[in-house]
Amino acid sequence: MHRTIDPTILYFGTPVALISSLNQDGSPNIAPMSSAWWLGWSCMLGLGAMGQTSDNLIRTRECVINLPSEAEVTQVDRLALTTGRDPVPQKKTDWGYRYERDKFDVAGMTPVASLAVTPPRIRECPVQMEGIVHDVRPFGKNVNANMFEVHVVKLHVSEELLMENGRHIDPVKWRPLIMSFCRFFGLGGEVHPSRLAEAPFMKMVSGEPASSKG
């Protein structure tokens, strides 16, 4: 039986992303978030309009989407309830947020120069996506947020996550940090073979289908 409910938060969440961007004074900012999804080489980000990152992306049209693994959960959690906006908006103050200028220092993470955009990547994150903001628009009926369409222009992946062909990420090795209803989770084991994973388009090599064996 199902029950109709009205929870205080409706936030099923996705893999955690750390969005690095540049503040007006040129200093880097990091924002943890988990409202993101991908289609091809484009990503849709949902960010609160009160946050510094939202302002940075609108102003500079650049960012890096860094994906931490389960191993970085402690560093990610250090960024909770911090903001790069000074002064802190009153509503965020009421929620317990505090201003931090150096988010890299707070998290204990290391900035690394990007290749195609100005904001730095985060060395500790095994997946780093340099992106250009293609579009931005207000989002939500009862939430003060913006929706950003970001095109990925450079993808950096830790070698230990790659398959033998060096071109694809091994889903067995990739252990993303997941947020569900504001709590951290990891992945369990694979629950069932996927017919979709065996489809021809998943085996493309250099634009041509891989040869079939058997």
Stockholm file with secondary structure:
# STOCKHOLM 1.0

chainA/1-214         MHRTIDPTILYFGTPVALISSLNQDGSPNIAPMSSAWWLGWSCMLGLGAMGQTSDNLIRTRECVINLPSEAEVTQVDRLALTTGRDPVPQKKTDWGYRYERDKFDVAGMTPVASLAVTPPRIRECPVQMEGIVHDVRPFGKNVNANMFEVHVVKLHVSEELLMENGRHIDPVKWRPLIMSFCRFFGLGGEVHPSRLAEAPFMKMVSGEPASSKG
#=GR chainA/1-214 SS CCCCCCCSCCCCCCBCEEEEEECTTSCEEEEEECCEEEETTEEEEEEETTSHHHHHHHHHCEEEEEECBGGGHHHHHHTTTEESCSSCCHHHHHTTCEECSCHHHHHTCCEECCSSSSSCEETTCSEEEEEEEEEEEEECSSSCEEEEEEEEEEEEECGGGBCTTSSSBCTTTCCBCEEETTEEECCCCCCSCCTGGGSGGGGEETTEECCCCC
#=GC SS_cons         CCCCCCCSCCCCCCBCEEEEEECTTSCEEEEEECCEEEETTEEEEEEETTSHHHHHHHHHCEEEEEECBGGGHHHHHHTTTEESCSSCCHHHHHTTCEECSCHHHHHTCCEECCSSSSSCEETTCSEEEEEEEEEEEEECSSSCEEEEEEEEEEEEECGGGBCTTSSSBCTTTCCBCEEETTEEECCCCCCSCCTGGGSGGGGEETTEECCCCC
//
